[in-house]
Amino acid sequence: MIETLEQLRTLYAAPGERALRKQQPQLDGHCQRFIALSPFCVVASGGASGALLDASPRGGAPGFVKSPDPHTLLLPDAGGNNRLDTLTNLLSDPRIGLLFMIPGVDETLRVNGTARLRDEALYTDFFTAERQRPKIVIEVRVAEAYLHCSKAFMRSRLWSADAQVDRAQLPTMGQMIHDQMGLATEPESQVAMLQRYRAQLAQEQQLGDA
């Protein structure tokens, strides 16, 4: 079992100069352009001491995360399941990591920093044109920005059409949740769930346009 950095390093070569030097202390023009094209990111947070870590998907129209300057990101909190795992974590531990993805692009962008939860109009006004004005905006103070190479996506062939998995190979979401919860009632069908989600998103859009 590997228990020390010295043990670990004996198994791997030293990182190359390029891998070290491409890490940036702020968002340059390339990083900001990547974020402006990205409709999806994964947000990692920690929380109170001893709590498990959390990774949460976030999505919106391309550029839904704003970068008003090279040191700042603004991430709107969209309506979800109201567990508030990420927001609760950030109240205890402001460290945050984000991984941005662009459909069809094999490279990714990793951003690490510290976060604050903002509800002032100065921050929510950035999203007046969005589907729904957020109650909370996660303000990220950028500490590190790092463009990842394409190897992981090339290995997984994530964007390749012939690598896509037929949804029918899994039970419906309703069925899986019913099994996990031990419910005896009839599970919601995949079609009904998608219709319900589309209605919710349409309602958000109407509220945003009002």
C-alpha positions as CSV (number, residue, x, y, z in Angstrom):
1,M,0.0,0.0,0.0
2,I,1.3,3.5,-0.9
3,E,1.3,5.7,2.1
4,T,3.9,8.4,1.4
5,L,4.7,10.8,-1.4
6,E,8.1,9.3,-1.6
7,Q,6.6,5.9,-2.3
8,L,4.2,7.3,-4.8
9,R,6.9,9.2,-6.7
10,T,9.0,6.1,-7.2
11,L,6.2,4.8,-9.5
12,Y,6.0,7.8,-11.7
13,A,8.4,10.0,-13.7
14,A,8.7,13.7,-12.7
15,P,6.2,15.9,-14.4
16,G,7.4,17.7,-17.5
17,E,8.1,21.4,-17.6
18,R,5.1,22.0,-19.8
19,A,2.7,20.3,-17.4
20,L,4.0,22.5,-14.6
21,R,4.3,25.8,-16.4
22,K,0.9,25.8,-18.1
23,Q,-0.9,26.2,-14.7
24,Q,-1.9,29.9,-14.5
25,P,-2.7,32.0,-11.3
26,Q,-5.6,33.7,-13.2
27,L,-7.8,33.3,-16.2
28,D,-6.1,34.4,-19.4
29,G,-8.0,35.1,-22.6
30,H,-7.9,31.4,-23.6
31,C,-9.5,30.3,-20.3
32,Q,-12.1,33.0,-20.5
33,R,-13.0,32.0,-24.1
34,F,-13.3,28.3,-23.0
35,I,-15.7,29.3,-20.2
36,A,-17.7,31.4,-22.5
37,L,-18.3,28.4,-24.8
38,S,-18.9,25.9,-22.0
39,P,-22.5,24.9,-21.1
40,F,-21.5,22.4,-18.4
41,C,-19.1,22.1,-15.5
42,V,-18.6,19.9,-12.4
43,V,-18.3,21.7,-9.1
44,A,-16.3,20.1,-6.3
45,S,-16.6,21.2,-2.7
46,G,-15.6,19.9,0.8
47,G,-17.6,21.1,3.7
48,A,-17.1,20.7,7.4
49,S,-14.1,18.7,8.8
50,G,-14.7,15.0,8.4
51,A,-17.5,15.4,5.9
52,L,-17.4,13.6,2.6
53,L,-16.4,15.5,-0.5
54,D,-19.1,16.3,-3.1
55,A,-19.0,16.8,-6.9
56,S,-22.1,18.4,-8.5
57,P,-23.0,18.9,-12.2
58,R,-24.0,22.4,-13.3
59,G,-25.3,23.4,-16.7
60,G,-26.9,26.2,-18.7
61,A,-26.5,27.9,-22.0
62,P,-22.9,28.3,-23.2
63,G,-21.3,31.0,-21.0
64,F,-23.7,30.5,-18.1
65,V,-20.7,31.0,-15.8
66,K,-19.5,34.6,-16.1
67,S,-15.9,35.8,-15.8
68,P,-16.1,39.6,-15.2
69,D,-12.3,39.8,-14.8
70,P,-9.3,37.4,-14.9
71,H,-9.5,36.7,-11.1
72,T,-13.3,36.1,-10.8
73,L,-15.9,33.6,-11.8
74,L,-19.7,34.0,-11.1
75,L,-21.7,30.7,-11.0
76,P,-25.5,31.1,-10.8
77,D,-27.2,28.5,-8.6
78,A,-30.1,27.1,-10.6
79,G,-33.1,25.4,-9.2
80,G,-32.5,21.7,-8.2
81,N,-33.4,19.2,-5.5
82,N,-32.9,21.8,-2.6
83,R,-30.4,19.5,-0.8
84,L,-28.0,22.5,-1.1
85,D,-25.0,20.2,-0.7
86,T,-22.5,22.5,-2.5
87,L,-23.8,25.7,-0.9
88,T,-23.7,24.1,2.6
89,N,-20.2,22.8,2.0
90,L,-19.0,26.3,0.9
91,L,-20.3,27.9,4.0
92,S,-18.0,25.6,6.0
93,D,-15.1,25.4,3.6
94,P,-14.7,28.0,0.9
95,R,-12.4,25.9,-1.3
96,I,-13.9,25.0,-4.6
97,G,-12.8,23.3,-7.8
98,L,-14.5,23.5,-11.2
99,L,-14.1,21.4,-14.4
100,F,-15.4,23.0,-17.5
101,M,-16.4,21.0,-20.6
102,I,-17.4,21.9,-24.1
103,P,-19.4,19.4,-26.2
104,G,-17.2,18.0,-29.0
105,V,-14.0,19.4,-27.5
106,D,-11.7,16.8,-25.9
107,E,-9.8,19.3,-23.8
108,T,-11.1,20.5,-20.4
109,L,-10.4,23.4,-18.1
110,R,-9.8,23.1,-14.4
111,V,-10.2,26.1,-12.1
112,N,-9.5,26.1,-8.4
113,G,-10.1,28.9,-5.9
114,T,-12.2,30.0,-3.0
115,A,-15.9,30.9,-3.0
116,R,-18.3,33.2,-1.3
117,L,-22.1,33.0,-1.6
118,R,-23.6,36.3,-2.8
119,D,-27.2,37.4,-3.0
120,E,-26.7,41.1,-3.7
121,A,-28.1,42.7,-6.8
122,L,-24.6,43.5,-7.9
123,Y,-24.1,39.8,-8.5
124,T,-27.6,38.5,-9.5
125,D,-27.8,41.4,-12.1
126,F,-25.2,39.5,-14.1
127,F,-27.9,37.0,-14.9
128,T,-30.9,39.1,-15.8
129,A,-30.9,37.6,-19.3
130,E,-30.7,34.0,-18.1
131,R,-33.5,31.5,-17.9
132,Q,-34.1,32.4,-14.2
133,R,-32.6,35.0,-12.0
134,P,-30.6,33.1,-9.3
135,K,-31.2,33.4,-5.6
136,I,-27.5,32.8,-5.0
137,V,-24.4,33.4,-7.0
138,I,-21.2,31.6,-6.2
139,E,-18.4,34.1,-6.5
140,V,-15.1,32.3,-7.1
141,R,-11.8,33.9,-6.5
142,V,-9.5,32.2,-8.9
143,A,-6.2,30.8,-7.6
144,E,-5.3,28.2,-10.3
145,A,-6.4,27.6,-13.9
146,Y,-5.2,24.6,-15.8
147,L,-6.0,23.4,-19.3
148,H,-6.1,19.6,-19.4
149,C,-5.0,17.7,-22.5
150,S,-7.4,15.5,-24.5
151,K,-6.2,12.1,-23.4
152,A,-9.0,11.2,-21.0
153,F,-11.7,12.1,-23.5
154,M,-9.9,10.3,-26.3
155,R,-9.7,7.2,-24.2
156,S,-13.4,7.4,-23.2
157,R,-14.5,8.6,-26.7
158,L,-17.1,10.6,-24.8
159,W,-18.3,12.7,-27.7
160,S,-18.1,10.0,-30.3
161,A,-21.6,9.2,-31.7
162,D,-20.8,5.5,-32.0
163,A,-19.8,5.4,-28.4
164,Q,-23.1,6.7,-27.1
165,V,-25.0,4.2,-24.8
166,D,-28.6,3.4,-25.5
167,R,-30.6,4.8,-22.5
168,A,-32.6,1.5,-22.5
169,Q,-29.5,-0.3,-21.2
170,L,-30.3,1.2,-17.8
171,P,-33.5,1.0,-15.8
172,T,-35.5,4.3,-15.8
173,M,-34.4,6.9,-13.2
174,G,-37.8,6.3,-11.5
175,Q,-37.2,2.6,-11.3
176,M,-33.7,3.0,-9.9
177,I,-34.9,5.4,-7.2
178,H,-37.8,3.2,-6.3
179,D,-35.5,0.2,-5.9
180,Q,-33.0,2.3,-3.8
181,M,-35.8,3.6,-1.5
182,G,-37.8,0.3,-1.4
183,L,-41.0,1.9,-2.6
184,A,-43.9,-0.3,-3.6
185,T,-45.7,2.3,-5.7
186,E,-45.5,2.3,-9.5
187,P,-42.3,4.2,-10.6
188,E,-42.5,7.3,-12.8
189,S,-41.7,6.4,-16.4
190,Q,-38.7,8.0,-18.2
191,V,-41.1,9.8,-20.6
192,A,-43.1,11.2,-17.7
193,M,-40.0,12.4,-15.9
194,L,-38.6,14.1,-18.9
195,Q,-41.9,15.8,-19.6
196,R,-42.0,17.0,-16.0
197,Y,-38.5,18.4,-16.2
198,R,-39.2,20.1,-19.5
199,A,-42.3,21.8,-17.9
200,Q,-40.2,22.9,-15.0
201,L,-37.5,24.4,-17.2
202,A,-40.2,26.1,-19.4
203,Q,-41.7,27.6,-16.2
204,E,-38.3,28.9,-15.2
205,Q,-37.9,30.5,-18.6
206,Q,-41.3,32.2,-18.3
207,L,-40.4,33.5,-14.9
208,G,-37.1,34.8,-16.3
209,D,-38.8,36.5,-19.1
210,A,-41.4,38.2,-16.8
